[in-house]
Amino acid sequence: MIRGFKTHETRKQRELTGCLWDFSPCQGTNAGNIYKVATPCCWESHPLFASYRGEGEYSTTFNASGNIRLEFKGVSHTATIYLDGKEIASHYNAYTSFDVVARGLQDGLHKLVIKADNRFSEKSALHIPNDYMSYGGVSRPVVLEEIHDAYIKWIHVTPLCNNGKWQAEIEICIENTCSSDIVTDIQAETADKMIIWDNVTIKAGTKAIFNNIMEFDNVLPWTMDLPELYYIKAVLIQDGKITDDYIDRFGFREIKIQGKSILLNGEKLKIKGLCRHEDHPQFGCALPYAAMAADLEIFKHLGANSVRTAHYPNNELFLDLCDEQGILVWEENHARGLSEENMRNPYFEQQAEQVIEEMITAHYNHPSIYIWGILNECASETEYGRTCYEKQLELVKKLDQSRPHSFASCKFKTDICFGLPDVVSYNIYPLWYHDTPPGEYLDDLYQWVQNETDGAGKPFMVTEIGAGGLYGYHNAYNSKWTEDYQAETLDKQLRAVLSYKDCTGVYIWQFCDIRISEEWFGGRPRTMNNKGVVDEFRRPKMAYNVVKKIFGEY
């Protein structure tokens, strides 16, 4: 399943995944053997490759002719693409999509090969041994589209509310793939309004962006209770004939900062959320649509109103579900726990900034995304780290001025970057990594932010809090790692945070137990991060009902 709605009516599109492909590992005792695997998939889901680190080739064939566009929604974590034996593209990072245009294919059968690589190396600054698993494989859909010489690459819609009346700035990106200039008309229609650009010229081999503002009389806002969605359709017209189209979806809503509050359509937000990794014992990070929907049903049953996509951009199908169900999303670029040494990797800035650009470009229209995050728990206490935070937050704001930005810090009273983001965010673990009472610890930290940092007066949020608990584990003294201790700790933590008047909200670490890199086994029983309120199979722990009760009270 590509998206939760139809994105084209004129442009021919089909998913190449959603069926069996040939898979062949490139290293190890099984190298060269061919296995039939369902796609999308992580190869760790196959019994023979549960712990395989290396390269693997996925291959399939398809019939096509003329110009085609291939979009790869996610390949972990590096990809090299071959079409009919010729390399046509490469990409780094598992969690963002990329595409390539192949022109003038002869009519007939063509072979597509994707070489994925999940190994760690000096050239990989973001995928490193970490407190979550970097899987291997074609983990999100692959899509084939038949295109003309010029096609619509993306549409961005930015809703604006002026004096109670909704407007929307429309931006449309057109790409000309051929060696000659192209003249075309552009039409965009949404909510019974149309805008037209006549006889525009797209220079050969370039992209061009067209923008304008539309005004609306009777539209409904997107809210958490009533998440009203609107479709926008753009078409290219040459010689009176539609040559291409693009359909996307958005909501009329505004996110603003007012003093210490975050406002959705003028209403103050109180975030009650959980952090969620894309991880499942059966599917790895390649969760199918039904599994994503089931996770969100658990969120709703808990009374949560938000999800934090730790620590990378999520599958757009999951974001579509959040749009439809009124669940707010903190989405962030891919980085977790990087030291200054990690951030000095010569590939770091380029790779991290590429993720930001690909994430925001692809996910711009999701009304559920209310904030962009970067660089979770990285070196924000160092001068060099500060230069990285500054560059990346400036890039976020350049790409999207309609949403606030932030980063989650774990640097207790040493962070020097709080003058940079719109929202100050902290990951804290009182009663887990130290014994300070949660209310005392939170107040001490908050007062330091207000009195001794450039973050004074900004919204303040707790982006991680929690404790570990092994499913089914109990003892007579309710020690750490028992379900009992986890439940008691979350009760104290959540009540302290949600009752703190100057705190915008909280994200529990975390939704479900997840697999981690084997290099982290020493501090993580079962080679899992066990802080989920449900286990990896989504079985509730004692903490589940504690969270449900408290979220219902606040």
C-alpha positions in Angstrom: 0.0 0.0 0.0 1.5 3.3 -1.2 -0.6 5.9 0.5 -3.9 6.2 2.3 -5.5 7.9 -0.8 -5.1 8.0 -4.6 -2.3 10.4 -5.6 -2.8 10.3 -9.4 -5.6 10.0 -11.9 -3.8 10.8 -15.1 -0.3 9.7 -14.4 0.0 5.9 -14.5 1.4 4.6 -11.3 1.9 1.1 -9.8 3.6 -0.4 -6.8 6.4 -2.8 -7.6 6.5 -4.1 -4.0 3.6 -5.8 -2.3 4.7 -9.1 -3.9 7.6 -11.6 -3.9 11.0 -10.4 -5.0 14.3 -12.4 -5.3 16.7 -11.7 -2.5 20.3 -12.7 -2.4 22.8 -12.0 0.4 26.2 -10.8 -0.8 28.3 -12.1 2.1 28.4 -15.1 4.4 27.7 -18.8 3.9 24.5 -18.1 2.0 26.0 -15.6 -0.4 24.7 -16.0 -4.0 21.7 -18.1 -3.0 18.4 -16.7 -4.1 15.3 -16.6 -1.8 11.8 -15.5 -2.6 10.8 -12.8 -0.1 7.7 -10.7 0.4 8.3 -6.9 0.0 8.5 -4.5 1.6 10.6 -6.3 4.2 13.6 -6.3 6.4 15.8 -9.3 5.8 16.1 -9.8 9.6 12.5 -11.1 9.4 13.9 -14.1 7.4 15.0 -17.0 9.7 18.4 -17.3 7.9 19.2 -13.6 8.2 17.9 -12.5 11.7 21.3 -11.0 12.6 22.8 -10.5 9.1 24.9 -7.4 8.6 26.1 -6.9 5.0 24.8 -6.3 1.6 21.8 -7.9 0.0 20.3 -7.7 -3.5 16.6 -7.5 -4.2 15.5 -7.9 -7.8 12.3 -7.9 -9.8 11.2 -7.3 -13.4 8.5 -5.1 -14.9 7.1 -4.1 -18.3 7.3 -0.4 -19.3 8.3 2.0 -22.0 9.1 5.6 -22.4 9.9 7.8 -19.4 9.6 6.3 -16.0 10.0 7.6 -12.5 11.0 5.2 -9.8 10.4 6.2 -6.2 12.0 4.3 -3.3 10.2 5.1 -0.1 12.8 3.5 2.2 15.9 1.3 1.7 18.0 0.5 4.8 20.3 2.0 5.1 22.2 2.6 1.9 20.9 1.8 -1.5 22.4 1.4 -5.0 19.9 1.1 -7.8 20.5 -0.8 -11.0 18.2 -0.9 -14.0 18.9 -3.4 -16.7 22.4 -3.9 -15.3 23.3 -0.1 -15.2 23.7 1.8 -12.0 21.2 4.7 -12.0 21.0 6.0 -8.4 22.4 5.7 -4.9 21.1 6.9 -1.6 22.0 7.0 2.1 19.5 6.7 5.0 16.8 4.2 5.6 14.0 6.6 6.6 13.5 9.1 3.7 12.4 8.5 0.1 14.3 9.2 -3.0 13.6 8.9 -6.7 15.2 8.6 -10.1 13.9 9.3 -13.7 14.9 6.9 -16.5 14.1 8.3 -20.0 13.3 6.6 -23.2 13.0 2.9 -22.1 12.3 0.5 -24.9 9.0 -1.3 -24.7 9.5 -4.6 -23.0 10.7 -6.4 -19.8 13.2 -4.6 -17.6 15.1 -5.7 -14.5 15.4 -3.7 -11.3 18.0 -4.5 -8.7 18.3 -2.8 -5.3 21.5 -3.4 -3.4 20.9 -2.6 0.2 23.6 -2.4 2.8 23.1 -2.2 6.6 26.7 -2.3 7.7 28.2 0.4 9.9 31.2 2.3 8.5 33.0 5.6 8.8 31.0 6.8 5.8 27.8 6.3 7.8 27.4 9.2 10.3 23.8 8.6 11.3 23.4 4.8 11.2 25.7 3.7 14.0 25.5 1.0 16.7 22.7 2.5 18.8 19.8 2.0 21.3 17.6 0.9 18.4 18.1 -1.5 15.5 19.3 -0.4 12.0 17.6 -3.1 9.9 18.5 -4.1 6.3 16.3 -4.3 3.3 13.6 -2.7 1.1 11.6 -1.6 4.1 9.1 0.7 2.4 7.3 0.6 -1.0 8.9 1.0 -4.4 6.7 2.8 -6.9 6.9 3.0 -10.7 5.3 6.0 -12.6 5.0 6.7 -16.3 5.7 10.3 -16.9 5.9 12.9 -19.7 8.9 15.1 -20.3 7.6 17.5 -17.6 5.9 16.3 -14.5 4.7 17.7 -11.1 7.3 16.8 -8.5 5.5 18.1 -5.4 2.8 20.4 -4.1 3.1 22.3 -0.8 0.1 23.9 0.9 0.6 26.4 3.8 -2.7 27.3 5.5 -3.0 30.9 6.9 -5.9 32.3 9.0 -6.3 36.1 8.7 -9.1 37.7 10.7 -11.0 34.4 10.9 -10.8 33.7 7.2 -8.7 30.9 5.7 -6.1 31.3 3.0 -3.5 28.9 1.7 -0.2 29.6 -0.1 0.2 27.0 -2.9 3.6 26.0 -4.2 4.0 23.6 -7.1 7.3 22.2 -8.2 7.6 21.2 -11.9 10.5 19.2 -13.3 11.5 19.2 -17.0 13.5 16.1 -17.7 14.3 16.7 -21.3 16.8 18.8 -23.2 14.3 21.3 -24.6 12.3 24.0 -22.9 8.6 23.1 -22.3 5.6 25.5 -22.3 2.6 24.4 -20.3 -0.4 25.6 -18.4 -0.8 24.7 -14.7 -4.1 24.4 -12.8 -4.6 23.7 -9.1 -7.9 23.1 -7.5 -8.9 22.6 -3.9 -12.1 23.3 -1.8 -14.0 24.4 -4.9 -11.4 27.1 -5.7 -9.0 27.1 -8.7 -5.8 28.9 -9.5 -4.2 28.9 -13.0 -0.8 29.7 -14.4 -0.9 30.2 -18.2 1.8 29.5 -20.7 4.7 29.1 -18.3 8.1 28.0 -19.5 10.1 25.3 -17.8 13.7 25.5 -18.9 15.4 22.3 -20.1 16.7 20.0 -17.4 15.5 22.2 -14.6 12.9 22.5 -11.8 10.7 25.5 -11.4 8.5 26.5 -8.5 5.2 28.4 -8.9 3.3 29.9 -6.0 0.3 32.0 -5.2 -2.3 32.5 -2.5 -5.9 31.2 -2.6 -8.7 32.4 -0.4 -11.6 30.3 0.9 -15.1 31.2 2.2 -16.4 28.0 3.8 -13.8 25.5 4.9 -13.6 23.5 8.1 -10.4 23.5 10.2 -8.4 20.4 11.0 -8.6 19.7 14.7 -7.7 16.8 16.9 -11.4 16.1 17.5 -12.5 16.7 13.9 -9.6 16.2 11.6 -11.1 17.6 8.4 -8.9 16.9 5.4 -9.0 18.5 1.9 -7.5 17.3 -1.4 -5.6 19.5 -3.7 -5.2 18.4 -7.4 -2.8 20.0 -9.8 -2.5 19.3 -13.5 -0.3 20.2 -16.4 -2.1 21.0 -19.7 -0.4 21.1 -23.1 -2.3 21.8 -26.3 -5.5 21.4 -24.4 -4.6 17.9 -23.0 -3.8 17.0 -19.4 -0.3 15.5 -19.5 0.3 15.1 -15.8 -1.5 15.3 -12.4 -0.7 15.2 -8.7 -3.1 14.9 -5.8 -2.2 15.5 -2.2 -4.0 16.1 1.1 -3.8 18.8 3.8 -5.7 20.4 6.6 -6.6 24.0 7.4 -4.8 24.5 10.7 -2.2 26.8 12.1 0.5 26.2 14.7 1.8 29.2 16.6 4.0 30.0 19.6 2.5 32.4 22.1 4.7 33.0 25.1 5.2 29.7 26.8 2.4 28.0 24.9 2.0 26.1 21.6 -1.3 26.9 19.9 -3.3 24.8 17.5 -5.8 27.1 15.7 -5.5 29.5 18.7 -6.1 26.8 21.3 -3.4 26.0 23.8 -2.0 22.4 23.5 -1.4 20.0 26.3 0.7 17.2 24.8 0.0 13.7 26.2 2.1 11.4 24.0 4.5 8.5 23.6 7.7 8.0 21.6 7.4 5.3 19.0 10.0 3.4 17.0 9.1 1.6 13.8 9.9 -1.8 15.2 8.0 -5.1 15.4 9.4 -8.6 16.1 7.7 -10.0 13.0 8.3 -7.2 10.6 11.4 -5.3 11.8 10.9 -1.7 10.7 8.8 -2.7 7.7 5.4 -2.6 9.5 2.4 -3.2 7.3 -0.5 -0.9 7.2 -2.6 -3.0 9.5 0.1 -3.1 12.2 0.5 0.7 12.0 -3.2 1.2 12.4 -3.3 -1.2 15.3 -0.5 0.8 17.1 -2.6 4.0 16.7 -5.6 2.3 18.2 -3.6 1.5 21.3 -2.5 5.2 21.4 -6.1 6.3 21.3 -7.2 3.7 23.9 -4.4 5.1 26.2 -5.8 8.6 25.8 -2.7 9.8 24.0 -3.0 12.8 21.6 0.5 12.8 20.1 3.3 10.6 18.9 7.0 11.4 18.7 8.7 9.6 15.8 11.9 8.6 17.5 14.4 9.1 16.1 13.8 9.4 12.3 11.2 10.3 9.7 8.3 7.8 9.7 6.5 5.9 6.9 4.1 8.3 5.3 1.3 5.8 5.6 1.6 6.1 9.4 1.5 9.9 9.0 -1.6 9.5 6.8 -3.3 7.6 9.7 -2.3 10.4 12.1 -3.8 13.0 9.8 -7.0 11.0 9.6 -7.3 10.3 13.4 -6.3 13.7 14.7 -3.0 12.5 16.4 -0.4 15.2 16.6 3.1 14.3 15.4 6.6 15.4 16.5 8.7 14.3 13.6 12.5 14.5 13.7 15.5 14.0 11.5 17.7 10.9 12.0 20.2 11.3 14.8 20.4 9.9 18.3 23.0 10.2 21.0 25.8 11.5 18.8 28.9 12.7 20.6 31.0 15.7 19.3 33.4 13.1 17.8 30.5 11.5 16.0 29.3 15.0 14.8 32.8 15.7 13.5 32.5 12.8 11.1 33.1 14.5 7.6 29.8 13.0 6.4 27.7 14.1 9.3 26.5 17.5 8.2 25.7 16.5 4.6 23.9 13.4 5.7 21.9 15.0 8.5 20.9 18.0 6.3 19.9 15.7 3.5 17.5 13.9 5.9 16.0 17.3 6.9 15.5 18.4 3.3 14.0 15.0 2.2 11.8 14.8 5.3 10.3 18.2 5.1 9.8 18.2 1.3 8.0 14.9 1.4 5.9 15.4 4.6 5.2 19.1 4.4 1.4 18.8 3.9 0.6 16.5 6.8 -1.5 18.6 9.2 -0.7 16.2 12.0 2.9 17.3 12.1 3.0 20.2 14.4 6.7 20.5 15.1 10.0 19.4 13.6 12.8 18.0 15.8 16.5 17.5 15.2 19.5 15.8 16.8 18.1 13.9 19.8 20.5 13.9 22.7 23.5 15.0 20.7 26.4 17.3 21.7 24.4 20.4 22.5 26.7 21.1 25.5 29.7 21.9 23.2 30.6 24.8 21.1 31.1 22.6 18.0 27.8 20.9 18.6 26.1 24.3 18.8 27.3 25.2 15.3 25.6 22.0 14.0 22.4 22.7 15.8 22.3 26.3 14.5 22.9 25.2 10.9 20.2 22.5 11.0 17.6 24.6 12.8 18.2 27.4 10.2 17.7 24.8 7.5 14.4 23.6 9.0 13.1 27.2 9.2 14.2 27.9 5.6 12.2 24.9 4.4 9.2 25.5 6.6 8.3 28.7 8.4 4.8 27.5 9.4 5.9 25.1 12.1 8.1 25.5 15.2 11.2 23.5 15.7 13.0 21.9 18.7 15.5 19.3 19.8 15.4 16.9 22.7 18.3 17.4 25.1 19.6 15.2 27.9 22.3 17.6 29.0 21.4 18.5 32.6 22.3 22.1 33.2 25.0 22.1 30.6 23.1 22.7 27.4 24.2 25.8 25.5 21.8 25.7 22.6 18.4 26.8 24.0 18.6 30.2 22.3 18.2 28.4 18.9 14.9 26.4 19.0 11.4 27.7 19.3 10.6 25.1 22.0 12.9 23.9 24.8 12.6 20.1 25.2 14.2 17.8 27.7 14.6 14.0 28.2 14.6 13.2 31.9 14.5 9.9 33.8 14.1 10.6 37.6 13.7 7.5 39.7 15.3 5.5 36.9 18.8 6.7 36.3 18.9 8.7 39.6 16.7 8.8 42.7 15.7 12.5 42.7 11.9 12.9 43.1 10.4 13.8 39.7 8.8 17.1 40.8 11.9 18.3 42.5 14.1 17.4 39.5 11.7 19.0 36.9 11.4 22.2 38.9 15.2 22.5 39.4 15.8 22.0 35.7 13.0 24.3 34.6 14.2 27.1 36.9 17.7 26.7 35.5 16.4 27.1 31.9 14.4 30.2 32.9 17.1 31.9 34.9 20.4 30.9 33.3 19.8 30.1 29.6 18.6 31.7 26.4 15.6 29.4 26.5 13.8 31.6 29.1 10.2 32.4 28.2 9.9 29.7 25.5 7.5 26.7 25.7 9.0 23.9 27.7 8.3 20.2 27.0 9.4 16.8 28.4 10.2 14.7 25.4 11.2 11.5 27.2 10.4 10.1 30.6 10.0 6.6 31.8 11.4 3.4 33.3 12.2 -0.1 32.2 10.0 -3.1 32.8 10.3 -6.7 31.6 7.0 -8.2 30.6 5.8 -10.7 33.2 8.7 -10.0 35.6 7.8 -9.5 39.3 9.6 -10.0 42.6 8.9 -9.6 46.3 10.7 -6.3 46.5 9.5 -4.6 43.3 13.0 -3.9 42.0 13.9 -2.1 38.9 13.0 -4.1 35.7 9.8 -5.4 37.3 6.5 -4.4 35.9 5.5 -3.1 39.3 8.4 -0.7 39.6 7.8 0.6 36.1 4.2 1.3 36.8 4.9 3.0 40.1 7.6 5.2 38.6 5.5 6.3 35.6 2.7 7.2 38.0 5.0 9.5 39.9 6.7 10.9 36.8 3.6 11.7 34.8 1.7 13.3 37.7 4.7 15.5 38.4 5.1 16.6 34.7 1.4 17.0 33.8 0.7 19.0 36.9 3.6 21.4 36.3 1.9 24.6 35.0 4.7 25.7 32.8 5.2 22.4 31.0 3.5 22.1 27.6 3.3 18.3 27.8 5.1 15.0 27.9 6.2 12.1 25.7 6.6 8.7 27.5 9.6 6.7 26.6 8.3 4.6 25.0 5.3 3.0 23.3 6.7 -0.6 22.8 9.8 -2.6 23.6 12.2 -2.6 20.7 15.2 -4.4 19.4 18.6 -2.7 19.8 22.0 -3.0 18.2 23.9 -6.0 19.7 26.7 -3.6 20.7 24.3 -2.2 23.3 23.6 -5.5 25.0 25.4 -4.7 28.3 22.8 -2.2 29.5 19.7 -3.7 27.9 18.3 -7.0 29.1 17.1 -9.3 26.2 19.1 -7.0 23.8 15.9 -4.9 23.9 15.1 -1.4 25.1 12.5 -2.5 27.6 10.8 0.8 28.5 7.7 0.2 26.5 4.3 0.4 28.2 3.6 -2.6 26.0 6.1 -5.2 25.0 7.3 -5.9 21.5 4.2 -8.0 20.8 2.0 -5.1 22.0 1.0 -7.0 25.2 0.2 -4.4 27.9 2.3 -4.2 31.0 1.1 -3.0 34.4 2.2 0.5 33.3 -0.5 0.5 30.6 -3.4 1.1 32.9 -1.5 3.7 34.9 -0.8 5.7 31.7 -4.4 5.3 30.6 -5.7 6.5 34.0 -3.4 9.6 34.2 -3.9 10.6 30.6 -7.7 10.5 31.3 -7.3 12.8 34.4 -5.3 15.6 32.7 
